[in-house]
Each structure stands twice: as C-alpha cells, then as structure tokens.
Amino acid sequence: MKPRSAIVRRGGPSTTTVVAVLVLVLFAGAVGFGVYRAGAAAGALPAGATAEGVAVGDPDAPVTIDLYLDFQCPACAQYERQAGATIDELVASGRARVVYHPVAYLNRFSSTDYSSRSSAAAGCAADAGVLPRFAQLLFAHQPPEGGAGLPDDQLVALGAQAGAGPDFAACVQEGRYAGWSRSVTDAASRAGITATPTVLVDGREVERTAEALRAAAAAG
Amino acid sequence: MPPTTPPAPVPATALQPWLSTAGRLLLGAVWLAAGAAKITDLDASVRAVRAYRLLPETAAQVVGAGLPAVELVLGVLLVTGAGVRAAAAVSAVLMLGFVVGIAAAWARGLRIDCGCFGSGGELAAGEDPAYALDLARDAALLVVALLLVRWPAGRFALVKES
C-alpha cells in the first residue's frame, strides 16, 4: 500500500506547501491585528473623565481610591453592598476621592455585551454627575451571568432614578461613550488589573473588605 | 504487476493513517474552538496576552489580535487535511510558546486565567488559576502536533502527504 515510486519526496511536503501555509498563517495574523487597530479610535470623554476613568469627590483629598468594577461582576456587587457606605463616607468627609474605572471585562457573560453597554452608560451618568448613585443602582439590579443583561430601556430608567437629566436616554441609546468604555478597559488592562473588583488606595491594592479600605484610607 | 496479493501490512502501519487522522482532527478541533471563542472579542484576547506580562505592549497587541485568526486557519488546514505537516509544525511552535507562557505565569505567582478559550485573562473572584490542567492539555497537544509532523499522512485528507 505504501507509495514507493521514485517521484515521492522523502524530505517532506513540497516547499510550495510550506510557504503557502506560512503565508496563510501570517496573513491571518496580520488581518486580526489590522482589525484590532482599526477599531482603536477613542471617542468623546464624559464630563470630568479621563481616558482611564472618572474621579468623584474633592480633587485635593489626601487619599485616592481607585475602583476597578465591572457591572456584570457578582463580586463587585457584593463589594458595593459591603463597602459602598464606607466609600461614600470617605468621599463625603473629604478624606478621599474615588476614581471609578467601569471596565468591560466580562462581555462573555452576557449575550448583549452588557459589560460594555453598562460601562458606556456609566459615562453618561458621569456626564449627568450621578455616577456613584447610578453605579449603586446597577449593582442592585445586576442581571445574572449568562443572560441578556439589562436592556437599554432599563439602563435609562435607572439613570433617571439616579437623577440624570433628559439627555441621559439619548446618550445611552446612541452608545455615546462606547469608545470611552473601550479606552477605560484597555487602560486597566495596561495597568495590570486582571480581576474585578480591584481596589487601590494611593496605588496600592487593598483587600476587598470595608475594614481594609477604612484602615488603608486612614493610614494613607 | 504481480498477480499475487501483497502480504498483509503489519498492524502498526495499517493503524498509522487512522491515528494521524484522529490526531489531526483533535488538534484541528481544539484550534477551531479556541479561535472561535476569541475572534469575536479581540480586545479580550489582547488583554489575555498582556496579563502574562511577558511581551512588550506592541508585541502583546500583535499576538493577542493575530492569534485567533491564526488558530482558525490552522484548525481549517488540519481538519480538512491541507498542508498537515506545515500546519502541525506551526501548531507545535505555538503550543510550545503557550507551555512556556503558562509555566512562566505559574512560576512568577501570577493569578490569571490562561485565556486559552477566550477570556481576557481575568479570573472571576474566588476562581483559582488552573495552570496544571492548562499545561497538561497544551503539552499533550504539543506531542500530538510533533507526531503529526513525523507522520502527517492520514485518511480523508484534501492534500496527500508522504
């Protein structure tokens, strides 16, 4: 059964095949990189935001808390319930300012990219100056993992409940801050954040408890 | 042509094309699954590569964004049986890279998901890394790829190889 004729090459496949496979592989990689870079355009920034996040509270506060959150992440909702009041208190007393980083890490856990949509909606809430309250409401109404996420209508309703003005609905529906959401997510990834929630006090990671946060903020 | 029937081949030889076919389909199917899971979210794929903290930023972007399409191409080549030896050789190089990357992440005590099947490298809270399992899987696939480089010829292949 074995081909034994003289024309069978013993040295493996023809050079043409090898070159064809390599060219195909490199071409596929180049297309992927091209598609990725083409989508990298950043859009408008919400009021008071940077490409990394939104700061809330006294800009001259002695302590800076960085919160990396994904509105689809159950542990983030849990952290909000546990430490939300402490954060509010630290901001209200002028002890700390909070930088919200609403990252979209968990799009694979919803069929509608809820992480990205809610993150962009957080930008709309920042515009309206109601981000902390909106974030609380999003966590209180967090959709289950693996579902369709909250529909835009409900995001709009929660924004109104948080006190956002009439522009909020248009902002959510047109996905005005989708590009910003992408840049926030990318910045977090570059900063080495590989889990949500991640809480930094003056750049140092602290444990995910209200006590740890309070202690770090008091020391900082 | 001699009129006599050829002697029955030894079992190992008879089995080899089937084993090569099985290995090809297995490796190809894994590539297709991994590529399909990642190609819809290239941002996540880039984040997963960054999470290893091995490559400089531009290289991480090239690898992260390019890998899903490469995986799909390799999967199609292996499953259909076109250029099996070359595709298996590229597969072996990639698998070796994954093994080194995962081992390096483990050795440095990073807490990441391997990102093999389309997460952004992020672990869910309370989730533990599965480095041992990831390493065992990729090492096994590396062996399959190397065997295919040695014995690429199998059944149902689009392009015959020696």
Contacts between the chains, C-beta under 8 A, distances in Angstrom:
chain1	res1	chain2	res2	distance
A	1	B	6	7.2
A	1	B	9	6.1
A	2	B	13	7.6
A	3	B	162	7.1
A	8	B	162	5.2
A	9	B	162	6.0
A	10	B	162	7.0
A	12	B	85	5.8
A	12	B	161	7.9
A	12	B	162	7.2
A	13	B	83	6.7
A	13	B	85	5.0
A	13	B	86	6.2
A	13	B	152	7.5
A	13	B	161	5.6
A	13	B	162	7.7
A	17	B	83	4.8
A	17	B	85	7.8
A	17	B	86	6.0
A	17	B	159	7.1
A	18	B	83	7.4
A	18	B	85	7.9
A	18	B	86	4.5
A	20	B	83	6.4
A	20	B	86	8.0
A	21	B	77	6.5
A	21	B	83	4.1
A	21	B	86	3.8
A	21	B	87	5.6
A	21	B	90	6.9
A	22	B	86	6.9
A	22	B	90	7.3
A	24	B	73	5.6
A	24	B	77	7.6
A	25	B	70	5.3
A	25	B	73	5.8
A	25	B	74	6.9
A	25	B	90	5.7
A	28	B	66	7.3
A	28	B	69	3.8
A	28	B	70	5.0
A	28	B	72	7.1
A	28	B	73	4.4
A	29	B	62	7.3
A	29	B	66	3.1
A	29	B	67	7.1
A	29	B	69	6.2
A	29	B	70	4.9
A	30	B	66	6.8
A	31	B	69	5.7
A	32	B	39	7.6
A	32	B	42	6.5
A	32	B	65	4.6
A	32	B	66	4.3
A	32	B	67	7.2
A	32	B	68	5.9
A	32	B	69	4.0
A	32	B	70	7.4
A	33	B	61	6.8
A	33	B	62	5.3
A	33	B	65	4.5
A	33	B	66	4.9
A	35	B	42	6.5
A	35	B	65	7.0
A	36	B	42	4.5
A	36	B	43	7.5
A	36	B	46	6.7
A	36	B	61	6.6
A	36	B	64	7.6
A	36	B	65	3.4
A	37	B	61	7.6
A	37	B	65	7.5
A	39	B	42	7.7
A	73	B	124	7.4
A	73	B	125	7.2
A	74	B	125	7.5
A	75	B	124	7.2
A	75	B	125	3.2
A	75	B	126	6.9
A	105	B	44	7.7
A	105	B	47	7.4
A	105	B	120	5.3
A	105	B	122	4.9
A	106	B	122	7.7
A	107	B	41	6.1
A	107	B	44	7.1
A	108	B	41	7.0
A	108	B	44	7.3
A	108	B	118	6.4
A	108	B	119	6.6
A	182	B	43	6.7
A	185	B	43	6.7
A	185	B	47	7.7
A	186	B	43	6.9
A	186	B	47	7.8
A	189	B	46	7.5
A	189	B	47	4.2
A	189	B	50	5.4
A	189	B	51	7.6
A	189	B	120	7.2
A	190	B	50	6.8
A	190	B	57	7.1
A	192	B	53	7.1
A	194	B	51	4.8
A	194	B	110	7.8
A	194	B	111	7.1
A	194	B	112	5.2
A	194	B	121	5.7
A	194	B	122	5.1
A	194	B	123	6.9
A	195	B	111	7.3
A	195	B	122	5.6
A	195	B	123	5.5
A	195	B	124	7.8
A	195	B	125	6.5
A	196	B	122	6.9
A	196	B	125	7.4
A	197	B	125	7.4
A	208	B	125	7.6
